[in-house]
């Protein structure tokens, strides 16, 4: 799936938070620390904000997906540190929870309702807001997990099942010592800005973009592309380990890289805000500043294609010329398209894909044409489509080859016949169904969007494909319309970042296709979905068929895990998991 560039670009539930007994928090939940009789209470996050009348009103902050991802990284760091330090107790179970080391001495209860800069939580003076910290790990979103304790001090703390206060810092690397300023509290950690790097990692390089370190769009320009690929591979491993400890031993293939580390992105959405105290000619048009809600003025974005960069220049000029017409600001759209040479508004239907040239559109209501190999796709500029055209032939080609590989494998069995039918769930404009159509007798796609279904069917006709049929419906009821034999059917799913629903997964298992290809932009959600299938005894782990598996649903083995780097310089990674029925 895509990662829209509102900031220039796209979990498992965490372990419990831990705090001391707090009498002034009546609505608290109790949780038990493993291996201890101590019960700790987790206070609500109480904060205040200005209402429409300019008065501060208290509200309860809720844990976000970003919080959960960071807390997973913190928990894994502490557990790994405990394993390394606890050499005399290697047979002892690793603690699932690390508590505060002595009552409420870190003041977490006050922290949950305090304004920013909780210096005392990190061991500093109450008036202090800047710290020197050590980066021990990286989060899934490319941020550093840091503490005031160095590696040795952290080991001693963790060995006693205690935990430090954690800072989450952008634009740093594992092993670095940096100076930060705390800016905002979250659930169990503090967001901080990077002030300076005191001790650099040998992996650090100079970022080529002048905006890196301020713009929130790219997180990884300070490491080389090969190191970015290894980081993303490790994040895929981590997502599966977090989803289920049984997945920790799964093999993850090397990340298939984009041929373009820069200049690849076919869509950008710069934006701006109107402020009363800012003259119109000085309004910032660009992307969000890292860790803030303000916009950074950006004249050029290096990850955009040449056409998109030209379009961004024009979009900025147009917005400034019409600034007086805006009341609260706006989000602009710049999207690459393919047009007939010399005729930007010409019909592309009968023109070979190779004869089209790159251009851009700025109107969200206009239509664009994207090209994948020799196949053309038409869709509204505002709708979803993968935003790195340079890697799409390899991306769709991998899915096609996986399906062909397993179909050929099945046909080695007498009278098997292999895979004959393909179901493309969450089909959008028909990308995977159309790209893989040639090896199937029939392709069926389904979407909940009328516009997407119309696009998909039109795309099939435009490319002269007659074995694809895309229908409107709810993906949770897709298999009610399927009349093909599961033995000869493959299913491709490419759900939104939040993943699939249990209802859909239950129906998928009940139908039991021969092969499932699960494509994901949200790898933690993908891992969680597969862990859900495993909880239903539908996934083979370590080569063993679940003892309680029954004939009520299919049982699958994880045949391959293949990440793709569709968005270099960012933390985003696409992942394809192939499941094969036993």
N, C-alpha and C positions, 0 to 999 in steps of 0.2 A: 504494500500500500504506500501511499504518498506521505510526504512530510511537508505540509504547506509552509511557505516561507514568511510567516508573520514575523519571524525573527531571523530571517535570512536562511532558512533551510527548506524534526517528525519527530505483573509482579505478584509476585506472590505476597500474601499477607505477611507482615514482618513478625519477628519475635516481639513479645510484649515490651512495653517501656517499663522502666523500673524507677520508683522513687520511694522516699520514706513515707512513714505514716503521717498524714497531714490532716489535722483535725478540722481545719476550716474549709475543707473540700468535702461537702456532704455527698455529692454525686460522684463517687469514685468506685473503681472496680478493683477487686482483689485478685492477685495472681500469685502462684506459688513458685519460688525459686527452686529449681531442681537441686536436690542434694542438700536442702536446707529447710529447717522448720520455720524460717522467717517468712512472713507474709508481707508483701509490699503492695501499696496502693498506688494506682496511676491516676493522678488528678486530671480533671478536664483542662483543656487549653482555653483559658479565658483571656480575651483581648478586647480592646476598645477601638472604635473607629468613628469618624465624624459622620453624622447624619445630615439630611438635607437642610436642617436648621442650624448647622454649625456646632451642634452639641455632641459630645462623645457618648457613645452607647456601647455597653458591653455585649459581646457575642461569643459564642463558643466556636473556636476554630476546629476544623475537621481535617483529619489526616488525608493527604492526597496520594495519588499514585507515585509522585516523585518522592514523598516522604517514605513510602513503603520500600521503594527501590534503594534509597540511601540506607534505611535501617537494615535491609537485607545485607548490604555491603558491610556495614558496621558489625553485624552479628557474625558474618563469615570471617571477617578480619580477626575478631576476638577469639573465635573458635580455633582458627588456624594458629594464632599466636599461642593459645593454650596448649595445643598439640605439640608445638615445637619446644615449649618450655617445660612441659610435664613429662620429662624423659623417664622418671621413675614410676610413672603411672600410666604407661602406654595402653594398658588393658582397661583403664577406667573410661567410662562413658564421658564423652565431651559434654560440658554443660550447654544446655539450650538457652539459658538465660544468665546474664551477668548483671549483678546488682550494684547499687552505690555502696561504697565501702564502709560507711559509718553513719547510720541515721540519715539526717537530711543536711549534712554539713555542706553540701554543694548548693543548697538553697533551691532545689528544683521546684518546690512548691511555689516559692515566690517568683521563680522564673516564668512559670506558666501564665502569670498575669502581669509580668513586668514589661516596661518599654524595652527597646533594643539595647545592645551593649551589656550583656550579662557577665561582666568581667569576673565577678567572684566565682562563677561556675567553673571557670578555667584556672582558678588558683591565683588570679591577679588582684590588684587593688580594685576597690569598687568603682573608682573613677576611671579606671583604665579601659581602653577599648581596642588597643593594638597589642598583638602578641606575636612571638616567634613560635612557630609550630613545625612539627615534623610530619611529612606526608607518608603514610604507611600503605595506602591502597588507593585504587581508583574506583569510582562508582560506575554503574552502567551508563550514566549520562556524561562520562568523561571528566567528572570533578574529583578532586583529591579528597581523601578521607584522612584528616590530620588531627593530631593531639599535641598538647604541650609536652607530653612525655616523649623521650626518644625511644628507640627500639628496645633497649635494655630495660628502661623504666616501665615501658608499657608491658613487657613480659612479666615483670614482677607483680604488677597490678593485676593482670589477667590471671596469673597462676593462682591467685586467691579468689578467683571468680568475681572480681570487681571490674568496673569499667570506668574509663575516663570520660571527661566531657569531650565531644567531638566537634571539629570545625569542618565544614564542607567548603572547599575552595576551588574556584575555576582556574583554568590555564596553568595548572601545576602538574608535576609528574611524581610517580612513586620514588621515594628515597630523597626527595629534595627537602631542604630546610628553607622556610619562607616566612616573611613577615606579612601579617594580615590584619584587617580591621573587621570586627564583627558588625554585621548590619541588620540581621533579622533572625529571630528564633523560629525554629520549627519543632517537630515532634522528636525530642531527644537529641537534638544537635543544633548548631548555630551556622547560619549562612555567613560567609565572610568574603570580603574583597581581597584580592591579591595586591599587596603594596610593593613588594620587592622579593627577588629570589636571592637568598643568602648563599646556599650551596646548591649548585645545579646538578641535574641528572645528566649523565653522558649521552642520553637520548635526545636532549633538548636541542632544537635547531631554531634559527631565526625565522619567524613567520613571514611569508612574502606579502601578506595583506597589511596595509597601513592601519586598518581598523581592528585587527585581531587583538584581543585583550580587553576590548570594550564592547564590540558587537557580540550579541549572544547567538548569532547564526552559526558560527563555526566554533568547535570546541577543541580541535586536535591539530591545528596548523603548526603547533610547536614541536611536533614529532614527525619524522619522515613517513612516507606512505607505507612502506613495508611494516614499520612499527605500528601504524594505525591498523593494519590488517591483523596483526597478532593480537592487538588490544580487542578488536571486535570478535575474533575467534574465542578469546578468553571470556568475553561477555556472554557469548552463546553458551559456552560450557557452564558458566556460573548460573545462568538462567535455568538450565535444566537441573543442576545440582540443588538449587533453591526449591524448585518445584517438587522434586522428590530425591531423597538421598540415593535411591536405587538407580537414578539416572547419572550419578557422578562418574561412572566408568564408561559412559557412552563416548564413542569416537566422534569427534567433530572435524570435518575436512578443513583444509586450508581455505581461507576466504578467496573467492574468485574476484579479482580486482577490476575496477573500471579502467578502461584504456585512457581515460582522461581524469587525472587527479584534480584539475581545475577546468573551468570552461565547459562543464557538462550539464548544468542545470537548465531545463527548458521552461521553467516557470519561477517567477519571483513575485512577491506581494509586498512591496514597500508600503509604509503607511506613515501617517503624521497625525498629530494632535493639535488642536487650536487652543491656545492659552491666552487669556486676556492681557497678560503682561508681556507677550511676545509679538513684535511687529511681524506682519505677514511675510515680509521678505526674509525674515530670520527663522521662520518655522522649520524645524528639522524634519526632513523627509528621508526615511531609511528604515532601520530595524531597531528593535528594542536593545537598550543597553543591558549588558549582563548584570543580573541581580537587581534590576530596577524596572520601573514601569515607564520610564522616559524613553524617548526615541533619539537615536544617534543619527545625525545627518550623514548620509552615505551617498557619494556621487557615483560610485562604481562598485559592482560586486564581482569578484574574481571567479566565483564558482558558476556564474551564469554563462551561457553560450554567447558567442559573438552577437547573434541576433537579439538575444534577451538583454545584453548589455546596451546595445543601441536603443532598444525599446525603453530601458530604464531611464536613459538620458532624456528621451522625449517625454516620458511619463512625468518626470520631475518638472520639466519646463511647462508642460500643460497644467500641472497642479498649481504651480506658482502663479501662472497667468490667471487662474480662476480661484485663487485663494479666498477672495472676498465672498465667494458663493458658498463656502463651507461654514458650518456652524460649530461642529465638534471635531472636525477632522475626517479622515477617510482612509480606507485601504485600497491601494491601487493594484491593478493586475497587469503583469507583463508576461506574455506567453509566446513561445516559439511556434511557428506553423510552417508548413511546406506548401508552396504555391507554384503555379506554372511560371516558367521563366518569362519575364516581361509582362505578366498579367496577374498582379497580386490578387485580384478578385475573380480570376477565372475558375472554371469548373475543373476539378482534379479527377473526376470519375474515370475518364478514359485516357488519362496520361500515366504512363509507367512511373512507378515510384522513383526510379533512378533519374528521371528527367525533371523532377521537382527541385526547387531551390528554397533556401531558408529565408524566412521573414518573421515578423512579429505582429501580434495584435495587442491592443490595449483595452478593447471593449469586452467586458465579461459576457455580453450577449452574442458576440460573434462566434463563428465556428472555426475550429482549427483542424489541421490535418497532420497526423504524426505517421512516421514510417518505421516499420520494424522489418528489416530485411527487404523483401519485395512486396510486403503487405502494407496497405494504407488503412489508417483508422481515422474516422471523422467523429468529432464530438464537440459540444459547446465548450468555450474557453474556460468557463467557470467550473466545469465538472472534473471529476477525478480521472487522472491517467498518470502512469508512472513518469517521473520527471527527469530521467536520465536516459535519453534515447540511445546514447553510445553503447550502453551495456545491454539493452533490451534484446538484441538478437541472441546473445549468449545466455541471457536469463530465461527467455522463452525456449531457447534451444535445449537448455538443460532439462526443462520439464518434458519436452517432447522426447528427448533421448532416454530419460528415465522410464517413460511409459513404453517406448519401443523396446528397451532392454528387457523389461520384465515380461512384456508380451511375448517376445522371442523365447525367453526362458520357459514360459508356460507351454509354448508350442512344442517343446522337446518331448512333452508327454503325449502319448498317442491319443488322438481325437480330442485334444484340449481346445484348440482353436484360438487361444490367446485372448487378448483384449480387443473387443469389437466396438464397444460403446464408451463414450466419455460424457460425464456430467460435470459441468462447470458451475459450481455454486458461487454465489457472490460475483457474478460474471462481469458486471460493469458494462463497458463498451465491447466486450467480447474478446479481450486480448488473448487469454490462454486457450479458450475454445477454438478460436479461429487459427491461432498459431499452430495448434496441434491437430487440426482437423484431418490432415491427409492420411493418417494411419488408422482412421476409424470409419466404421460403416455409418454411424450416426453420432452427432454431438448435440447435447441438450444443455442449454444454459438457463439460469434463473436469476432474477433480480427483483427487488422490491420497488425499483424506480422505473416508471413508465418511460421516461426520457432515455434511460440507459438501455432498456430493452429495444426501443426504436433504433437507437444508434447501433447496437450490436447486430440486429437483423439487416440494417442498411449496409453496415460494414461487410457483412458476409456477401451480400448481393454485389456490392461494388467490386469485390475481389473475385467474383465469379465462383463462389463457394456455395454448393447446394445441399450439403449434408449437415448444416448447422441450423438449429431452431432455438431461438431464445424466447422465453416465456416470462410473463409477469407473475410473481407470486412471492410467498414468504419462504425464505430458505429453511425455516423450521418445519415446513410441510412439504418440502421438495420431493421426498421419496413417495408421497402419495400418488404422484403423477408418473412415476417411473415404471415402465413395463418390461425393462430389459433384465436379463439374468445377471445377478450379482457376480457370478463366476466369470463373466465376460465383460465386466464393467469396471472402469476406473473413475474415481471422483477427484477433481481438483478443487480445493477450497482456498480462497484468498480473502479472509474476513477483515473487518476493520481492526484498528490497533488494539481494541479491547478484547479481541478474540471471538470465539464462537460461544453460543449459549449451551448450557447442559441439555436443553431440549433438542437442539440440533444434533449434538454429539450422540445422544441416546438414539435418535432416529438413524443417524449414520451407522452406528454399530448394529442396530436392528436390521438394516438393509444389508450390510456386510459386503461392500464392493471388494473386488480382488486386490485393488491397489488404491491407496489414498495418497495424494500429493498435497501436503499442507504448506502453503506459502504464507509468510508472515512478515509484517513490518514491526509488529510488537512481539519480540521473541519471548519475553516473560509470559505474555498471555498464551502464546503458542505452547510453551513448555507446561504451563498450568493446564491447558486443555488436554494435552497428551497424558499428564499426570492424572487428570480426571478419568480418562479412558483406562489408565492403569488401575485406578481405584475400583473400576468396574470389572477388573480381571480380564481386560481386553487387550493388554499389552504384555508381550513376553519380555522379561527382564533377565539378563544374563543367561539367555538360552533356555530358560525353563518356562514351560507352559503353566499358567496359574492352576493350582490344584482345584480351585473351586469354579473353574470356567465351565460353562454349560452350553448347550446347543441353542440357547436363547439369543446369543449374539456372536459375532465373529471375534477371533483372536488374531492380533497382528504383532509382527516384530518390526522394530525400527531398523530399516534397511540402510538408511543413510541420513546424514545431517550435513547440509551444504549451505554455508553462508555466502552471500553476495554483497559486495561493497557498492551499492547504488549511490551512496552519498559520501564521497571522500571529504575529508576535513571536518566531518561531523561525527557524532557518536552513533548515528543511525546505521543499522545493518538489517538487511533482508535475509530471511532464512527459509530454506526449503527442506522439509522432512518427508521422506518417503516411507510409508507404512505398507507392508505386504502381508496379506492374509495367509495364515498357516493352514 
